[in-house]
Amino acid sequence: MVLKSIEINAEKIARLKEIELFLFDLDGTIYVGDRLIDGAAEVLNTVRRAGKRVCFLTNNSSKPRREYLYKLNKMGLGATDGELYTSAQATYEYLEREHRGKRIWLAATDGVKEDFASFGIKIVDDEPDAAVLAFDTSATYDKLNKFCRFLFKGAFYVATHADLNCPHTVSPMPDAGSFIEFARAATGRVPDVVCGKPYAPAAKGITLKYGVEPRRIAMVGDRLYTDIRFGNNFKFLSILVLTGEATEETLRTSRDKPDLTLGSVADLTEMLRRS
């Protein structure tokens, strides 16, 4: 059921009729850890049957595309390669548009490095034009020290995203935003560009990929400062679900206000049927 304690704007609900592309965040929205959120599969089926398009949009840049597709399909969600967009993809597309042919040093897991290389990004071990920071769960002190050295030497600084932590069943994991704070404390520098939600490179990448105008896109997610801010920044319909990070309390105190707030992504099924 839609939360009765939160005002629902009928005009915003009516906008669902115009939506052609639904962007769904993953962890906290479609699943939590390895558990599929109840009703998520039905929502996706409803969207597809209505002739609308699905994009699984995640800021998590710790895994290659193939692993996300494997997980989604193991959960029975029928995801295709064309339905997945990650902050890593937003980053290598940005590099190709704005820094084509430049030498790139990349702090990332091996699988994500393979994705960058397959897109034609020139990855080097030293003397880079740009230093790129992903959510590198294989990070070591030596790697972080090397990254900071490149920043001291003036390399252009790109981050895939700036989330401070990543959801986990035990406790939140330090995410790329925590590494950004590490580098800021050590070097005094912050990224010249951040590519994932809620920033412009991700919005540009999505609109180029799908060819859908912003007013016909909906962003569905559980984080106010990434998902909802992303939707609001780029005039998408922003839909908050309270199955992940955000709560009714954080919603009341946040400057990032969604167009619609639902208890779960499952609540979207009935709204779509009525719209």
C-alpha angles and dihedrals in degrees: 000000000000110000108266092199092067122069113245117209110222091204091056091048089052088057089068088079089063097047114112099169128041116198109203122194111218119214109053092012111050097014141359110222104312095338119100111223111246111263096013094115091050091052092052091048091049092051093049095045089053089059093250124132131245129214122182102212120189134170091203106111097175096097134052120247093256092062093052091049091048092051095046093049093044084059089054097249098131094226119181128204090252091057096060127085124169136183087249089058091048087052100050091044089051091049091050092050099042107021104028113174094009122138110256129197110199130200100202144113117279093254093054090046087056090054091052092047093048088056090056100258112154104232117194136181098221145014095029126182088214134021114212125199121203129170093285109189088176092060119140130186090254091054093048090046091052090049091053090048090058090049091052088052092054105257115165105260122224128173126193091219141335105229108145095213141010123228115256134171093238102037136323114287121226105258135195091288089063089053088049089056090048091054092044091054092047101041108015090238131123125191118290087211134014113197108190131071127347094021135093101251091063092047091049092047093051095047090048093047098048103025093222123140116239098250088060094053127088125198114207117188150128102237121083098198095047113022100030095037088050092053093046095045093056101034096252119144102265117214121184122202121196098216096096137028103335122078133185088260095053089045091056092052099039126099088215107086121184124221089230133015122203133181090229141353085255089072088067092070096071093041090055092049091053097043 
